[in-house]
Amino acid sequence: MKEIRLGTIGSGVIVHSVLDAVKVTDGISLEAVYSRTEENGRKLAGEYGCAKVYTDLDQMLADDRINFVYVASPNSLHYGQTKKALLAGKNVICEKPFCTKAEQARELVALAKEKKLFLVDAVPTAFLPNFEILKRELPKIGPLKLALCNYSQYSSRYDQVLEGKVPNIFNPEFAGGCLMDINFYNVYLNIALFGTPEKAVYYPNIYKNLSDTSGIMMLQYPGFVCECAGAKDTWGVNSVQFQGEKGFIYIKDGSNGLAEIRVVTKTSDETFNEQPNPDRWFYEIQNLTKLLLADDYDAVYERLAVMPKVVEVLEQSRKAAGIVFKGDEA
């Protein structure tokens, strides 16, 4: 592949973060913007010097200049839009949480492989230099006993909830909620490192008839237990700590960006950081672009293999906790 030419779906904050990284990365560019409204589409396109704006998704997918579609719409739309793009012969980068059902995730992965198209889950974690350091350093702390993760960030849209409104991010009809958003990063990190847990139980805080606004996921692995705390209705010190028999690893600022890796044993105390740029999307787009331009399907599919496992754990645990999304029974 010589060049990545993106057509985007969505115009939220995370889209701007990704497109900011696209601007400073060679080999990838914004070709077109899709939005349900011309006004929103023109606004986003204008910010990034893009001339093409579509309000009809089928028309954008018929654009031969576009070879990648970036899906960053509300959670409930990810599956349908990703599938439509793959069937149109487009490679796809899909934002987390990818989709809401494990069977959908497996279907999309199979479809991409069948058509020999790239399908990427847009979670920065696996593309971060510090993630490789973390994997390298984990054996130093011996057999793991506890994993403690907290990622809490007060959402301005929670204020809307308190005012009686129903923003998409907390709306079960759009597959909203803290577990599918901010706590997702905690769950993803642990499954990417340790695989599917033996047991997963979610304890949510649910406001009225909305999805969860905060909660704690407990993941049971052979020999150790993991606590994943996430909140959009409060805030705190974000961090990850892996505690083993021979030491511990402390991750500054939590699972979302792996800002700094401190490794402490009985004989050493070292801190690692190969991410001088604090923008996690910078590393995601830089490293992802290299893989795509090299046509490295194996590396992309290897990372993608984590996502159906994550979706399955999220689906089973949220349903058991009473969080039901539109389309769950379909």
N, C-alpha and C positions, 0 to 999 in steps of 0.2 A: 504494500500500500504506500502510495507516494504522499498522500495528504488526507487529513481528516477534515471534512466539511460538515459542520453541525447544523441540524435543525432542532430548535429547542421547543419543548412543550412545558409551559409554566413560567411564572414571572416572580416567584417569591425571593426571599433573601438569599437562600442557598444557590439559586440560579445566578445571582450577581456574583457570589463568591467564586463559583466555578468559572464564569465568563471572565472575571478579573484574572484568573490563572491562565485561561486560554489566551488572553491578550499578550502574555509574556512568554508564551511557549511556542517554539517553532514547530511547524508541521500540522498545526490544528487551528481552525478558524471558524467563526460564526458565519454561516451561510444564510440562515433564515430563522424567523421567529414565528411560532404559532401561538395565538391567543384567541379566546372566545370573543374578545372585543377588540376592535381595531385600535381603540384608544390605548389600551394597555400594551398591545403589541407594538405600536409605534413608539411608545415611551421607552420600552426596553430596547428595541432595535436602535433607537436614536442614541441611547447611552453608549452603545458599542459599535456604532458606525455601520450598521447593517441595513441594507436597502430593502430586503424582502420581508414582508409581513403577510402571514396567512391567517384567515379566520375559519378556513375549512381544512381539517386535518388530512382528508384524502387528497386534496390538492397539494399540500406540502409533501406528502409521501410519494406523490407522482413526480416530484421535482428531481430530475436526473443529476443535478449538481450536488444534492445532499446524499452523502453516503453513511452518515451516522445520525441517529436521532437521540437526543438527550431528554429523557422523560422525568419531569420534576413537578408533576401535577399532584392534586390531592391523592392520598394513599389508595383510596378505593378505585382510582382510575388507572393505576400502574399496570395491572395485569392486561386489561383490555387494550390499552394503547401500545404496550410493548408487543403484544401478540400481533396487533395490526401492522406495526412497523416491520416486524420480522417477516410476516407474510408478504409485505410489499418489497422484500429484498433489502431492507436497510439494517445495518448494524445498529445496536442499541446500547446506550449507557442509561441504566435505570436507577433512580434515587432509591435510597432506603425508605420504607421497609420492603422494597421489591414488589411484594404482593402480600395478600393476607392469608392465603391458604397454601399448605405444603404441596398439594396436588397441582396447583397453578404454577408454583415455582419449578417443580419437576417437569411439567409440560413445556414451559418456556425454555428451560435448559435443553431439553430434548429437541425442540424445534430449531433452536439456534445451531445445534450440532448437525442436525439433519440437513440444514441449508448451508452449513459451513459459514455461518455469520458470527461475528463477535457479539457477545452479550456480556455486559459488565455491570456488576452491582456497584453503585457509586458510593461505597463506604471508604473513606480515606485510609482507614486503619492498615489494611494489607499493603498499601503502597508507601507507607511511612518508613524512612530509614531506621527510626527508633524501634519499629516493630521487629525488624531483623535482629537488632541488639537484644531486645527482650527475649526472643526465642533462644538466642545464643547463651544468655546469662542465666536463664531459669534453672538449669541443672546445678548451678553452684549453690543454691539454697537447700538442696537435698529434697527428700520426699515432701511434697506440698501437703499442708494441713488446712490452711484457711486462705480464701481469696476474698478480699473486701473491696467492693467497688462503690463509689458514690459519684453520681453526676447529677447535680441539681442546679437548675437555672430558672429563676422566676420569669414567667412569661407575661409580657404586657397583655396578651390575649386572655390571660386568666382574670385580669381586671374586667374584661368584657363579660366573662362568665359570671362574676360577682354582680354585674349590672343586669343580669338576666338574659344576656345574649348567648348565641350558640356558634362560636367561631368553628371553622372546619377542623382545626387542630384538636378540638375536644369533642367533635361530633361523631358518634358511632356510625352514622350513615356514610361518613367519609373515611371510616376506619381510623379515626383519630384517637388520641390518648397518649399518655406519657410513655407507656411501654413500647408503642409503635414509633416513638419519636426519640426522646432523649435517653431513656433507659435501654433503648435498642443497642447503643454503642457498648454498654457494659456486657450485655448478653453476647453480642457479636464477638467481642474480644475473647471471652472465655471459650466460646465454641471454636473459634479460629485456632486457639492454642491447644485446647484439650479435647475437642470433639463433642459429640452429643452426650449430655449428662444422663445418668441412670434415672433421675427424677427431677422434675421442675415444677415448682409451686409458686404461684404469684399471689401476693397479698396487696391488693390495690386500695387506694383511697378514691372513692367515687363520689362525685358531687352531683346530687340529684339524679337526673336521668342521662347524664353525660358519660363519656368514657372516663377512664382513670386520669386524675390530675397528678398523682404521685403513687409510689408503691415500691415494694421490695420483692424481688424475684430470688428464690432460693434454688440453687442448682446443686444436686448431690452427685458427686463423682466417686469412683472407687478410692477410698482413703482420704478424701477431703471434701469440704463443703464450700460453696461460693455464695456470697451475698451480693446482690446487685440492687442498689438503691438508686432510684431516679425520681426527680421531682420537677414539676413545672409550676407548682403553687408555693414554693419556698426556695431557699438557696442556702449554700454552705460551702465548705472547703472541698473542692473536687479532687479526688485522688483514687489511685488503685494501690492496694498492698497485697502482695503474695507472701505468705508466711510459711516457711519450711522448717524442717528439723535443724538445718545448718545455717539459717539466716533468713533475710527477707529482702524483697524488692519493693521499692516505693516509686510510684509513677506520679510525677507532679502534674497537676491539673486534670488528671483523670483519663478515662479511656478514649475520649473524643479526639485528643491530639497527641497523646504520649509525649508530652513536652520535654520530659527529662526522666532518665532511668537511673535510680540510685540502687546499688547492690551492696548489701551489708552482710558480712559473714563474721565468724569469730576472729578471723585474722585479717580482714580487709574491709574497706569502706570506699567504694568507687562510684563516681557519677559519670554517666555517659549521655551525650546529646549530639547527634549528627543532623540536627534540624535547626540551623541558625535562623532560618526564616520561620516565624511563628505561624504562618498561614498553612494549615494542613492541606488545603485544596491545591496549593502550589505544588506540593510533592505528589499529590494524587494525579494531577493533570500532567505534570512533567514525566513521571514514571509510567503512567498509563500510556501516554502518547508514544513513548519509546517502544513499548511492547506491541502496540497496534501497528506502528510503522514498520516494525520488524516482522509483521505477520506471525507473531508468536501465539498461536492459538492454544498451545499446550499450557503456557503460563497463565493465560487469561481464564481458561477453563478450570485450571487447578484452583485459582482463587474463587471462581464461581461456585465450585463444589461445596463451599462452606454455606452458601446462602439457603439452599433448601433445608438444611439442618436447622438453621436459625429460625426460618419461617415456621417449621414444624413445632419447635419448642414454644415459640410465641403463640401460635394458634392453639395448641393444646392447653397451655397454662392460662391464657386469657379466658378461653371458653369455660374452663373449670372454675375460674374466679367470677363467672357471671357476666363477662364482657362479650357481648354478641354484636357482630357487625351485620349490616345489610348484605345479603347474599351468602351468609354462612351455611344456610341449609340447602343452597342450590347445588 
